[in-house]
């Protein structure tokens, strides 16, 4: 059964929709350039209603030590998702500094990009394969872009992994069937406009994931 992470939740209504739909992970984006940005204190207040019920993820982009420490002390996430250009060495530092588990997002457009995952295996709990953003984009993800999912067919990885990038209720079933993804991540695909989640789209996404599960 594929598990779902819904990222970029900014309101109690959106968070409650994700909880009600059965998501396994919820993500708070702390990155000022993103339309989904919320600060550590705001995120801690919002996500308090989910603590202990679901895996809480803090998405950061090339964070400095001060931000990592602030997130760890105030938000106390289960996992930190690193979505920038962090090296394996920097990932290990964030892990030690925060005490949180780590998801490392890697941009994908060619088979060589998947090879890069090997270096991160010793220092992460999860990998995430996301579409490489268009040239000139100010955002590392959440732009609705997708990559060639067949690149993942038959590729073994030593950590559980998320498929991300351009997933919607209409295509997530195909994506799971093509890749065998154990985990999927959605943000813009369940929004009516950037940063605005829709309860109906969240429910439809979860239903499509359930429908893609192999039948006994």
Buried (B, 14 or more C-beta within 10 A) or exposed (E): EBBBBBBBBBEEEBBBBBBEBBBBBBBBBBBEEBBBBBBBEBBBBBBEEBEEEBBBBBBBBEBEEEBBEBBBEBBBBBBBBBBEEBEBEBBBBBBEBBEBBBBBBBBBEEEEBBEBBEEBEEBBBBBBBBBBBEEEEEBBBBBBBBBEBEBBEEBEBEBBBBBBBBBBBEBBBEBBEBBBBBBBBBBBBBBEEBBBBBBEBBBBBBBBBEEBEEEE
